Amino acid sequence: MVLHNSLRLYSSQDTFVIEPVYNDPSVVTENVVIHRATGEVRLNAPAGRISPDEEVMTIYGIMGFIRLLAGEYMVVITDRTRVGRIVDHDIFKLKDYKILPVARNNLALSDTQADERFFWNYRLQSKFIEHTRRNKDQDLSNFILPVVNGFVEIKAAEVNKKPFTFALVSRRSRHRAGTRYFSRGVDQQGNVSNFNETEQIVVVGGSPQGATNFVPTTRTVFSHVQTRGSIPIFWAQINNIKYTPKLQVFDDPETENAFRRHFEAQKKCYGPQLVVNLVNKKGYEGPMGAAFSKQIDVLNDPQIKYYHFDFHHECSKMRWNRVSLVLDYFHHDLIAQRYYKAELGADGSFRVLQRQASVMRTNCMDCLDRTNVVQSVVSRWVLNRQLQEVGILAPNELFETSEQFEPLFRTVWADNADVVSCAYSGTGALKTDFTRTGRRTKAGAFQDFQNSAVRYVKNNFMDGSRQDAYDLFLGYDVHEAGSFPLADTRPVLLKMIPLVLFVCFAMVTISLILPETLFSTSVAFFIVFWIAVAVYVIRFILANGMFYVNWPRLVPLGYDIPLSQYSKVQVEPKLGGAEVELGWKNE
């Protein structure tokens, strides 16, 4: 089964008609008709009368359907860009889309060969999926377009004057997806936050990426997969506008079951697990490492090999070369793990010669910065072995000596870090100067400072809305009663406090830009007064920071937020604040 490359969408008052565009007129055309009055879907049904208001547009796929308060909408892809080609398959990046109301008043899926974990528009496609499952003679598989959220880079590469195609693909799971502080840990089903599968692909032979003509020769394909994901226990960092939010590890009786389910799913997909935990062994991250190690001991699974590598301690004082200790620890396991290898014949034949036998699962607190550094080091080790096996490198030769490929490899992995990080934290990754250059630099440290500052603002004051967007896209039903009201029901006093702070700064600024009165006693008292008010207001905001966080409104976080607009608990704001102990809710 091959999905259609492009489609033509006919929109009228009565129907949407979607049919593929073929260059060969002898090809039998099929179509999908959607009746706008009822939302009914039919395959190869007559479209009905053609009205003068009919509009025609070229689209490149149907993301799916989403139901909002005003009715059902169809999301279609209207523009795309080709990012490359892997083993005769074009890879496209979505550039633009349209949301079309279905209603006139504006009010076995396996045939797609898609991994449902990374099928980001699965819920949007449920209309076509369920129709196909219910009606055996109405197979819409050719119109069900799985879309991946992640990173893709495909490059023509060369080492020792021998060309090959190098690709890196990261796929972000749709389960427990969200933003940095509003999606942490594991859920009851064993899904962890910020789970990404990263696959490094090498194609040797044929025409490399970027070539104008394809040469039908035998090709060798190598692939190696790693995963990353949040620590699989119930934990959270509770936003309170402090730079480092309060960390809580929840003592929940279901922790052991959720932990086990996560690793059972990991083993089912990838085989034995090589688990690398990069969090600090001391400080506020310490309880996370201890809780992870405890659950590993409780599980006592011989197919899980666990290594706690305190990244910040081991690599302190710019000793970044010590990341190689991870390779040393897992050396024999990585050799036994092997990697995927297949051969594609010039006649179109396909032969799998070797499969990857296990997977390395890496995490830090956010599974972004430290994690990407370590993953890139592991992939470098694997890639050297692959290039040696195929004869591009001599035995014991490393591609680090290649002036062309070494910078390319570093750049692709650093770009991967930025894309994965931006989706979760709102900024590019930290420590990418090491990934890009092989060393830590002052410019890189300054860039990390900038990213950290932007993360602070976004994570506290913007990510609630972004979390709602994720939840809405991934399947939140607006017709079901939400746990959180959309209206801001905070007391007027709380809403007005930031405005008072703005007035304080405005008054002080105005006083300072009037030089003829700057040294008068009355102006001095005026400035002191407003500075004193500003100090009081800042202390008030810090003491009651949870009231100023932009919390998500649609889906409960799994623990009670002790705010009047989010729970039945009434909390009176007090200068000085209070420590809040939260409990995990198993619903």
SVG drawing of the C-alpha trace seen along z (x, -y; Angstrom):
<svg xmlns="http://www.w3.org/2000/svg" viewBox="-27 -72 70 84">
<polyline fill="none" stroke="black" stroke-width="0.4" points="0.0,0.0 1.3,-3.4 -0.1,-6.7 -1.0,-9.2 1.7,-11.8 -0.7,-14.6 -4.5,-15.1 -7.1,-17.4 -9.7,-18.7 -13.1,-19.8 -15.1,-21.8 -18.8,-22.6 -21.8,-23.4 -22.7,-19.7 -19.5,-17.7 -15.7,-17.5 -14.4,-15.3 -10.7,-14.2 -9.1,-12.3 -5.5,-11.5 -3.5,-13.2 -2.0,-10.8 0.3,-11.6 -0.7,-8.4 -4.3,-8.8 -4.6,-4.9 -4.6,-4.7 -8.0,-4.0 -8.8,-6.9 -10.5,-6.5 -11.9,-9.2 -13.3,-9.9 -16.5,-11.8 -17.4,-13.6 -21.0,-14.8 -20.8,-18.1 -24.3,-17.9 -23.8,-14.6 -20.0,-14.1 -20.5,-10.7 -17.5,-9.3 -17.8,-7.2 -15.2,-5.6 -15.8,-6.0 -19.3,-7.4 -21.0,-9.9 -20.3,-13.5 -23.8,-14.7 -24.5,-17.9 -21.7,-20.2 -22.5,-23.7 -21.1,-27.0 -19.5,-27.7 -17.2,-24.6 -13.6,-25.4 -10.6,-23.3 -7.2,-23.1 -4.2,-20.8 -3.3,-19.3 -0.6,-16.9 -2.4,-14.9 -5.2,-14.9 -3.9,-15.4 -7.3,-14.4 -10.4,-15.7 -10.8,-17.6 -14.1,-18.3 -14.4,-21.7 -17.3,-23.5 -18.4,-24.9 -18.4,-21.5 -16.0,-19.2 -13.1,-20.5 -10.8,-18.9 -7.1,-19.7 -5.4,-19.4 -1.7,-19.9 -1.4,-22.7 2.4,-23.0 5.5,-20.9 9.2,-20.8 11.3,-17.8 14.0,-17.3 15.6,-14.3 15.3,-10.7 16.0,-7.4 16.0,-4.1 13.8,-5.3 11.4,-7.1 11.0,-10.9 10.8,-12.5 8.8,-15.8 8.4,-18.5 5.0,-20.1 5.1,-23.8 1.5,-25.0 -2.0,-23.7 -5.7,-24.8 -8.5,-24.1 -11.8,-23.6 -15.2,-23.4 -17.0,-20.2 -20.4,-21.5 -21.9,-24.1 -22.9,-26.3 -19.3,-26.4 -20.5,-25.0 -7.2,2.2 -4.9,-0.4 -1.9,2.0 -2.3,1.4 -0.7,-2.0 2.4,-0.3 2.6,-3.1 3.9,-2.8 1.0,-4.2 3.3,-5.7 4.7,-8.2 1.5,-8.6 0.9,-12.1 -2.4,-12.8 -3.8,-9.4 -6.8,-10.9 -7.4,-13.4 -7.4,-10.4 -9.8,-8.4 -12.7,-9.3 -11.1,-7.5 -9.6,-4.8 -12.9,-3.8 -14.7,-4.0 -12.2,-1.5 -12.6,0.8 -16.4,0.7 -16.8,1.1 -14.7,3.9 -15.6,2.7 -14.6,-0.9 -10.8,-0.9 -9.6,-4.4 -6.0,-3.4 -4.6,-5.3 -6.0,-8.5 -4.8,-7.9 -1.6,-9.9 0.5,-9.3 2.5,-12.5 5.6,-12.3 6.5,-15.0 10.3,-15.2 13.5,-15.8 14.8,-14.6 18.1,-15.5 19.4,-13.7 22.8,-14.5 25.1,-13.4 28.3,-12.5 31.8,-11.4 34.7,-9.8 38.0,-8.8 36.4,-9.9 33.7,-7.2 30.1,-8.6 27.2,-7.6 23.9,-9.0 23.8,-9.9 20.4,-10.5 19.2,-11.1 15.5,-10.8 13.9,-11.5 10.3,-10.5 8.5,-12.0 5.9,-9.9 2.3,-11.1 1.7,-9.4 2.2,-11.7 3.4,-14.5 3.6,-18.0 5.9,-20.7 8.8,-20.6 7.2,-21.2 3.7,-20.1 4.6,-16.6 7.0,-14.7 7.6,-11.1 5.3,-8.1 1.6,-7.5 -0.4,-4.4 0.1,-2.7 3.9,-3.1 4.2,-5.9 6.9,-8.5 7.1,-12.1 9.3,-13.4 9.9,-9.9 11.9,-10.1 13.2,-7.3 16.3,-8.4 17.4,-6.4 20.8,-7.0 20.7,-5.6 23.5,-5.1 23.0,-4.1 26.0,-2.9 25.8,-2.4 23.5,-3.7 23.0,-7.5 23.7,-9.4 21.3,-12.1 21.4,-15.1 22.4,-13.2 20.3,-14.0 20.3,-10.5 19.6,-7.2 22.0,-4.4 20.3,-1.0 23.1,0.9 23.2,3.0 22.9,0.9 23.7,1.6 21.6,0.0 22.7,-0.4 20.4,-1.6 20.9,-2.1 18.2,-3.1 18.4,-4.8 15.6,-6.0 15.3,-8.7 12.5,-9.4 11.6,-10.8 12.5,-8.8 9.6,-6.3 8.3,-7.0 5.6,-9.4 7.3,-12.8 6.9,-16.4 8.5,-19.8 5.8,-22.2 6.0,-25.6 6.1,-28.5 8.1,-31.1 11.3,-30.2 14.2,-29.4 14.3,-25.8 10.8,-24.6 10.0,-22.4 10.8,-18.7 8.5,-16.0 8.8,-12.3 5.4,-10.9 5.1,-7.8 2.5,-6.1 1.7,-2.3 1.3,-2.1 4.8,-3.2 6.2,0.3 3.5,1.4 3.9,-1.7 7.7,-1.2 7.4,2.4 4.9,1.6 7.3,-0.9 10.2,1.5 8.0,4.3 6.9,2.1 10.5,1.1 11.6,4.7 8.8,5.7 9.8,3.0 13.6,3.1 14.7,6.1 17.1,5.9 17.7,2.4 21.0,0.6 19.8,-2.2 21.9,-5.3 20.8,-7.7 22.6,-11.1 21.1,-13.0 23.2,-14.3 23.8,-12.0 23.7,-14.9 21.7,-18.1 18.0,-18.5 18.4,-15.8 19.6,-13.3 16.2,-11.9 15.5,-11.2 18.6,-9.0 17.9,-7.2 14.2,-6.5 15.3,-5.2 17.9,-2.9 15.5,-1.6 12.9,-0.6 15.6,1.0 16.5,3.1 12.9,4.0 12.3,5.0 15.4,7.1 15.2,7.8 18.3,9.5 17.4,7.9 18.0,4.4 21.6,3.2 21.6,-0.1 24.4,-2.7 24.1,-5.9 26.6,-8.3 26.6,-11.6 27.2,-13.8 27.9,-17.1 30.2,-15.6 32.2,-13.4 32.5,-16.1 33.1,-19.0 35.9,-21.5 35.5,-20.9 36.4,-17.2 33.9,-16.4 36.1,-13.5 34.9,-11.6 31.6,-10.9 33.6,-8.0 33.2,-6.2 29.7,-5.3 31.1,-3.5 33.6,-1.8 30.9,-0.6 28.7,0.8 31.5,1.8 30.7,5.6 27.0,4.9 27.2,2.5 29.2,5.1 26.6,7.7 23.8,5.2 25.0,4.9 22.9,2.8 20.4,3.3 21.9,4.2 20.1,4.9 20.9,5.3 18.8,3.9 19.6,5.5 19.6,3.7 16.6,5.8 14.6,4.5 15.2,7.5 15.5,6.9 17.5,9.0 17.9,8.4 21.4,9.5 21.5,8.4 19.1,6.9 19.8,4.7 19.5,6.9 19.0,4.3 18.7,0.6 20.3,-2.1 17.8,-4.2 19.2,-7.5 17.8,-10.1 18.7,-13.2 16.1,-15.4 14.6,-16.8 16.0,-14.2 17.4,-17.1 20.9,-18.5 23.0,-15.9 21.0,-13.1 21.8,-14.3 25.5,-14.6 25.7,-11.0 23.5,-9.7 25.7,-11.4 28.8,-9.8 27.2,-6.4 26.1,-6.9 29.6,-8.1 31.0,-4.8 28.4,-2.8 28.9,-4.7 32.7,-4.1 32.1,-0.4 29.5,-0.5 31.9,-2.5 34.7,-0.1 32.6,2.9 31.6,1.6 35.1,0.6 34.7,-3.2 37.0,-3.3 40.1,-1.1 40.1,1.2 40.8,-1.0 40.4,-4.2 37.9,-6.8 35.9,-9.3 37.0,-12.0 39.9,-12.6 37.6,-13.6 37.5,-17.3 34.3,-17.1 32.2,-14.5 33.2,-15.3 31.6,-18.8 28.5,-17.4 28.0,-14.7 28.4,-17.2 26.0,-19.7 23.3,-17.2 23.3,-15.9 23.4,-19.4 20.4,-20.4 18.6,-17.3 19.2,-18.4 17.7,-21.9 14.6,-20.5 13.8,-17.9 14.5,-20.5 12.4,-23.2 9.3,-21.0 9.6,-20.3 11.3,-23.2 10.6,-26.0 14.3,-26.7 17.2,-25.0 19.3,-22.6 22.1,-23.5 25.7,-22.2 25.3,-22.0 28.7,-23.8 30.3,-20.6 28.2,-18.6 29.0,-21.0 32.7,-21.6 33.9,-18.9 34.7,-21.3 33.0,-23.7 33.4,-27.4 32.6,-30.8 30.2,-31.6 28.4,-28.3 28.2,-29.0 26.7,-32.4 24.2,-30.8 23.2,-28.4 22.6,-31.3 20.3,-32.9 18.4,-29.7 18.0,-29.2 16.5,-32.6 14.1,-32.1 13.1,-28.7 12.3,-30.3 10.0,-32.8 8.2,-30.3 8.0,-27.5 6.4,-29.7 4.3,-32.2 3.5,-30.6 3.7,-26.8 0.2,-26.3 -1.3,-27.4 1.2,-25.3 0.3,-22.3 -3.4,-22.9 -2.5,-23.0 -0.8,-19.6 -3.7,-18.1 -6.3,-19.5 -4.3,-18.2 -3.7,-14.8 -7.3,-14.0 -8.8,-16.1 -12.6,-16.2 -13.9,-19.7 -17.4,-18.3 -16.5,-16.5 -16.6,-18.5 -13.0,-19.7 -11.7,-19.6 -10.3,-23.1 -12.4,-26.1 -11.2,-28.3 -12.0,-31.5 -9.5,-33.2 -11.2,-33.2 -8.4,-34.5 -9.2,-37.2 -9.0,-40.7 -6.1,-41.5 -4.0,-38.8 -4.7,-39.9 -3.9,-43.6 -0.5,-43.0 1.6,-42.8 -0.1,-46.0 1.0,-47.7 4.5,-46.6 4.4,-48.1 3.2,-51.4 6.0,-51.4 8.6,-51.0 6.9,-53.6 6.8,-56.2 10.5,-55.7 11.4,-56.0 9.4,-59.1 11.1,-60.7 14.6,-59.9 14.0,-61.4 13.1,-64.8 16.6,-66.2 15.4,-69.6 13.7,-68.0 16.0,-65.1 17.7,-66.5 14.6,-67.8 13.7,-66.3 10.1,-65.6 11.2,-63.7 13.7,-61.7 10.9,-60.7 8.6,-60.0 11.2,-57.6 11.9,-55.9 8.2,-55.4 7.7,-53.7 10.8,-51.5 9.5,-50.4 6.1,-49.5 7.9,-47.6 10.0,-45.6 6.8,-44.7 5.0,-43.7 8.0,-41.6 8.1,-39.8 4.3,-39.2 4.6,-37.7 7.5,-35.4 5.7,-34.3 2.6,-33.4 4.3,-32.4 1.9,-29.5 -0.9,-32.0 1.1,-33.6 2.1,-30.5 0.4,-29.9 -1.2,-26.6 -2.8,-24.3 -6.6,-24.3 -7.8,-21.3 -6.3,-18.1 -5.5,-17.6 -1.8,-17.3 -2.2,-14.2 -1.7,-16.1 -3.8,-18.7 -2.9,-22.3 -3.9,-24.1 -5.3,-27.2 -8.9,-28.3 -9.4,-28.4 -8.2,-24.8 -9.5,-22.9 -12.0,-23.1 -9.3,-24.0 -9.4,-27.7 -6.0,-29.2 -5.6,-32.8 -2.5,-34.5 -0.1,-35.4 3.1,-37.3 5.8,-34.7 4.0,-31.9 3.9,-28.3 5.4,-24.9 2.8,-22.9 2.9,-19.1 1.0,-17.6 -0.3,-14.2 -0.5,-12.1 -4.0,-11.4 -4.6,-7.9 -7.8,-8.3"/>
</svg>
